[in-house]
Amino acid sequence: MKIAVDAMGGDFATAAVAEGVVLALQKYKDIQELFLLGDEIAVRAEVQRHGPIDSRITFVHTTQIVEMSDSAVEGIRRKKDSSISRAVDLVKEGVAQAVVSAGHTGAAVACTTLKLRPVEGVERPGIATVMPTEHNLFVLIDAGANIDARPIHLLHYGIMGSLYSKYVLGYENPRVGLMSIGEEDVKGNDLTKETFKLLEQSTLNFVGNVEGHDLFEGKVEVTVCDGFVGNVILKTSESLASALFRWLKTELTRTPVRKAGGLLAKNAFRAIRRKTDYAEYGGAPLLGINGVCIIAHGASSPKAICNAIRVARESVNNQLMHHIVDQVRINNERVLVKA
């Protein structure tokens, strides 16, 4: 297995990326080669800080970076020697099987979509983010790749999210819900109403609409929405989780009695923090393209980068792309026939 990593992407590049790569290579012996793309001198120096350079690392020098202030498409067009663009080229050329980046999300989506192209039958790829509930995990798709979606796109998101839930997360028959403002099929806007009909006709284990208060109750393993709604849900959830821990810390340190209680419950708080820590889940796959692309959080730590590489590895091992092609074809035929 060969994976290309954008070493210049992320708030803490190149240090966090280099350390995350070292951790991944120590952990996953089946990775044959790991390409690190970026300023070779800077990247090599960061890797060397963690000991002798693993023979499986190949440095690929690039001279440009797509900055967060750059337009996604223009950044890719103008910066052909950027770390993300060259990393995707390696996948396109068959040199690598997956790409991992914590950089500009829009650039990663645009670059992989333009260069690798969507798989047969899929019009728009979607970002699948894994989110926790008390007893399980669920996939939120789309989390920001496509903000102007049509019903057929959301059907494909449901298919791809279900397959990711099954083959990567291990749920045998994932329940799929459609994000809306009420349980009844007549609730929502034109997009959700039309999507409901398509999901109902599909081969998916579709359980109907889900509302905001259902998200973290473990009712579904896949939540389908357009990228605008999904990105708002994702960022609001991250912000709320962070705020809650700050509030708890403030309240638990107000008095000696509370401090004592906090110490007794320390392990419980740690368990919840681990569950809500995005670093545990690595990165979000961009599903529906001819290849594997994992988009890591911009503030990724070494642990998050390591886990993003793990997600890339699992996606390649489970041949997720081939399953997507088969199921999209079956459901496209099924929906068109019934329509």
VENJODA-V375288 format. One line per field, one symbol per residue. ss: DSSP state (H for helix, E for strand, C for the rest). burial: 1 if it has 24 or more other ideal C-beta (glycine too) atoms within 12 Angstrom, else 0. Layout:
ss=???
burial=???
//
This chain:
ss=CEEEEECCCCCCCCHHHHHHHHHHHHHCCCCCEEEEEECHHHHHHHHHCCCCCCCCEEEEECCECCCCCCCHHHHHHHCCCEHHHHHHHHHHCCCCCEEEECCCHHHHHHHHHHHHCECCCCCCCEEEEEEECCCCEEEEECCCCCCCCCHHHHHHHHHHHHHHHHHCCCCCCCEEEEECCCCCCCCCCHHHHHHHHHHHHCCCEEEEEECHHHHHHCCCCEEECCHHHHHHHHHHHHHHHHHHHHHHHHHHCCCHHHHHHHHHCHHHHHHHHHHHCHHHCCEEEEECECCEEEEECCCCCHHHHHHHHHHHHHHHHCCHHHHHHHHHHHHHHHHHHHC
burial=111111111101111111111111100100101111111101100110010001011111010111000101001100100111111111110011111111111111111111110110111111111111000111111111110010111111111111111111101001111111000000010011011111111111111111100111001111111110111011001100100000000000000000000000000000000011111111111111111111111101111111111111111101011011101100110010000
//
